[in-house]
């Protein structure tokens, strides 16, 4: 060992995030903005009165 601590994957990720976004908060904000709303909203099915999967 040469006396230096080898960077772990977590340390490398943190260094890259801080290099690109300057702070963890800025990175998290960017992630939240990147998330899309669902593209399709499926309609709810009406309650069935027959069949084995009906509400009891």
N, C-alpha and C positions, 0 to 999 in steps of 0.2 A: 504494500500500500504506500502511496506517495504522500499521505497525509491530507489529501483533499477528499471531500465528500462527493461521491458520484451522484449526479442529479437523477432523481426518480422521474417516472412518467408524469406524476402529479406536479412536480416542480417545473418540468419542461412545459407542461400545459399552462400553468400559472404564469410563467415567464412570457409565453407567446400571447396569452390573453392580455396581459399588462402592456406588452409591446404594441399590440394592435389597437387596443381600446382605451388605454390609460388607466382604467379602473375596472373592478369586478362589477360595480353597479352599471357602468356603461355597457359592458358585455351582456349583462342580464337584460337590460332595457332593449338592446338590439335583438336578443332572442325572443322577447315578448312581442316585439313589432313584427318579427318574421313569421310568427304563427298566424296561419290563416283561419278564418271562420270556416265552419263546415260548408262544403260546396253544395251539398244537397240536403235538404231537411225532409226526411221521410214523414208522411202523414201517419198519425196513429190509426191503428185498425180499430174498427168499432168492436165493442164487446160481443162475443159470440154467445148465443143462447143454446147452441147444440154442439156436440162433439166432446171428445174426451179431455180437451184442454180448456174447457170453459171454467170460469170461476165457480167455486162451490159455495 
